[in-house]
Amino acid sequence: MSPQQGDRPSGQGGGRPRRHDRTAARADREPALVKREDLRADCSACFGLCCVALPFARSADFARDKPAGRPCGHLRDDFGCGIHARLRDEGYRGCTVFDCFGAGQKVSQVTFGGTDWRRDPESASAMFAVFPVMRQLHELLAYTAEALDLPAARPVHRELRRALARIEKLTRGDAESVAALDVNALRGEVNPLLLRASELTRARLPGRRKDHRGADLMGARLSGADLRGASLRGALLVGADLTRADLRGADLVGADLRGADLSGADLTGALFLTQAQLNAARGDAATTLPPSLGRPAHWAREGSAGGVVDA
């Protein structure tokens, strides 16, 4: 990690570093509390929980209704999806934009020790109750881990690390304790840290940083807009035209990008952007993405018409 602006130098002439410099250095060398691969869905280690535990209603995103706790008709005996390669074509676009952040395998392999709900039907209701809570915990883990990777957020790294350790410990509780968690209260404790990390990072970007936090920008025409370092936290951007928009360093935590057109947009360094958000949007080969995220396959197939689309 490179030294940051405003850091005070250590002792002159190779002398012994001051105490706070040594402490910061130790913090930077501390091993990761959470492995990034554990925050990515591994369907091969999951008991198809998103296909069973969660409800969905017939809509543009789902071809039919399914109540919570009932397996989707396309769920195979091996817990794989029978139409995985054709989900969008079959009317299950909602499935392609869902991300459990690795909660599925945590519940399947850790909370319930690898015993699935088919072999142990008595565990089914508890397993299905734990999954949505665990998903929220893993989402918080992912955001907190990302904030810890932001060099400019060093002033809050210690608090972020404590929060990460606490959340990770909660994910390893038994089914009853996880299901009983007040995740909203936990979010209320962690969100100020994430916001501070965002502010510290975006403050280093040049120019005026727009504040569109929670704004209703549904269908907005923002083609070519300068949104560098903007706060778009929780903004409604469904069907928005963001073609060629400059979104470098923008905070996109919780932004609704369903059907938004990101063709040619620059998302370099975008904060808290998830793969699920990209999967819900549209884009093209000219869209610049953070290196940790992949270009959705459907972008190449669907093309881009610009402007408002059916989200």
N, C-alpha and C positions, 0 to 999 in steps of 0.2 A: 504494500500500500504506500503510495507516494505521500510525502509531507504535504500538509494542507496550509493554505494561506491563513495567517493569524496564529499558527502554532509557534510557541516560543522555542528557541533553540536550546539544546542541551549545553552543558558546561563548556567553557572555552578551552581550546588547546587540548582536546581529547580528555578533559577531566571527567570526573564521575558525574553522570547525569543526575539532575535533581529528581526528587522523589516522584513528582507527578508525571515526569517524562517516563520514568521506569514503569510506573503503573499503567500509563497509556500503552507503552510497548508490550507489556504483558497481556493487556486486554486484546491487543491486535493479534497476538499469537495464540490466544486461547482456542482450543479445538471447537469446531462447530457443534452446537448442541443438537442440531437437526440436519440430517442429510437431505440434500435437495431431491434426490431420487425418491425419498420417502414421501415427498409432497407432490408426486406425480402419480396419476392413476395407473395401477397395474391390474388390468382386468383379469389377467390369468391367475391372480392370487385372491380374487374377490368372488363372493358367492352371488354375483348378479344383483347386488343390493339396490342399485339405482333403478333396476328393472322390476323390482318387487316392492320395496319399501315406500317409494314415492308415488303420489297420485299424479295423473295428468288428465286434462279435459280435452275433448275433441275441439280442434282449432286449426289454424294455419300451421301450428307447430306439431300437432299430434293428430294422427288419422282417426283415432277413436278414444273413447273414455277408458280410464283405468283407475279404480280406487286404490288407495294406499293399502299395502299388504297383499295385493293380488299380483301374481306374476304376469308380466306381459306375455301375450300369446306367442311372441317370437323368441322367448327365452328358451334356449336349448337345455338338454339334460346336463351338459357340461358347464352350464352357466354362461355360455357364449351367446351372442346375438345372431339369430338366424338370418337377419337381413342387414347385417352391419355395413356391408359394402353398398347397400341400396337405400340407406335410411332416408336420405333426402328425397329420392325418387318415390319412395313408398309413403311419404307424408309424415315422416318422423324427424323433421328438422330440429325440433327441441332436444332430441337425444344427442345430436351432433354438437350442440353448444353447451352441454352440461359437463362440468368438471368437479369431481369429488375431492380434488387435491390430495389424493392418496388415502382418503378416509375409508374407502371400501376395503382395501386390503388390511388396514389397521383393525377395523371391526372384525373382519373375517379371521385373520390370523393371530391377532393379539388379544382383543377383548374376548373372543369366543374360542380361542385356541385351535383354530383350524377345523372345527366341527360345524358343518353347514346346517341350514335350517331344514333341509330335506331329510337328512339323517336323524336330526333331533328336532322334530316339529314343535316340541315344547319350548324351545329357545327362540322360535320364530318371532313372536310378538316383541320380545325384549330386543332382539337383534335389529328389527325394523325400527324400533323406537330410538335406539342408540345412533343409528346411521346418520340421520339428518343433523343431530347435535354434533357428532364427530366431524361431519363435513364442515360445519361452521368453525370448529376448533382448528381444523387443518387449514382452512382459508386464513384464519388469523395467524397461524404459524407461518404461512407463506408470505404474507405481507410483512410480518415482523422480521423474518429472515432477510427479505429484500431490503428493508430499511437499514439493517445492520451492514449491508454491503455498500451503503452510500457513504463515501468518505466525508462529505460535508456534514453528515449527521452525527459526527463523532461526539458532540456534546451530550447527546442522548443515548449513545451506544450502551452505556452501563445499564440504564433503565430498560432499554430494549432487550438487553441480554437477560435481565432478570425476568422480564415479561415472557420471553421465549421459553425460559426454563420452567416457569410456572405453568404455561399452557401445555407444554410437552408432558409435564408430570400429570396434568389433568387428563390427557388423552390416554394415559395408561391406567386409569382407574377401572374398577369393575363396571359392569353394565348398568347397575342401579345408580351408582354415583355419577356416571357420565350422563345418563338420561335425565338426572335431576338438576343438572347444572343450569345456572342462569346465564346463558351466553350473552344476552343483551347487556347485562351488568358488566361482564368481562370486556365486551367491546367498548363500553363506556370508559373503561380504565386504559385500554390499549390505544384507542383511536387518537387521543391527544398526543401520544408519543409518535404515532405515524404522521399526524399532521405536522408536528414540529420537525420531524425528519424531512418531510416534503418542503416545508418553508425554508429550512436551512439550505437544502439542495437547490431549490429554485431561485433563492436569493443571489446565487452566484451567476445566474444567467443575465446577459445584458438586456436592456430595454424594459419597457413597462409590462408587467405581468398581469394579464386580465384575470378577473375573478368571476367565474361562471359556476361557482359551487351550487349544486342543486337546481341549476337553471333549467327551464323548460325550453329546449332547443329542438324539439321534435320537428323534423322536416326543414330545419333551418338551412339557408343557403350560405354556406361558409367556405365556398370554393376559394382556395388561395389565401385563406385567412391566416394572419399572424397570431398563432396561439402558442408561441414558444413560452414555456414556463407557466402557462395558464393553469388555474385551478378549475378542473372540470369534475371535481369529486361529486359523485351522485347525480351528475347532469343527465337529463333526458335527451339523448341524441338519436332517437329512433328515426331512421330514414333521413338523417341529415346529410347534406352534400358537403363532404369534407375533402373533396378532390383537391389535390395539390396543397392542402393546408400544412402549415408548419406547426407540428405538434411536438417538436423537440423539447424534452424535459417537462412536458405537461403532466399534471397529476390526474390520472384517469381512474382512481380507485372508485369502484361502484358505478362508473358511468355506463349508461345503457346504450350500447352501440348496435342494437339490432337493426339490420338493414342499412346502417350508415355506409356511405360510399367513401372509402379511404384510398381510392385510386390515386396514385402519385403522391400521397401524403408522406410526410417525413415524421416517423415516430421514434427517431433515435433518442435513446435515453428516457423514453416515456416512463413515468413512475407508476408502479402498481398495476400495470397493464397485464391482463391475463390472456392465456390462450383461448379461453372460452369467449372472451369479448371479441377477439379477432375472428373466431369461428362464426360469431353471430353477425359480423359485419361483411362488407364486400370490399374487394381491393383488386390489385393487379400486380404485374411483375415490377412496376415502378414504385410500389409502396415500400418504403424503407422501414424495416422492423428492427427491434432490439435483437441482439444475437441469441438471446435465450428463448426466443419464440419462433415458431415455424409458420410458414406461409400456408394457409388453409388450401386444401386441394380444390375445393369448389370455386375458389376465386378464378382459377384458370378456365373452368368450365362455363361459369355464368357470364363472364364479361362484365362490362360496366356501362351503364347508360347515363349515370350522373343524376343528381337531384333526388327527389322523393321517390321512395320505392315502397312496395308493400312489405311491411316488417312482419 
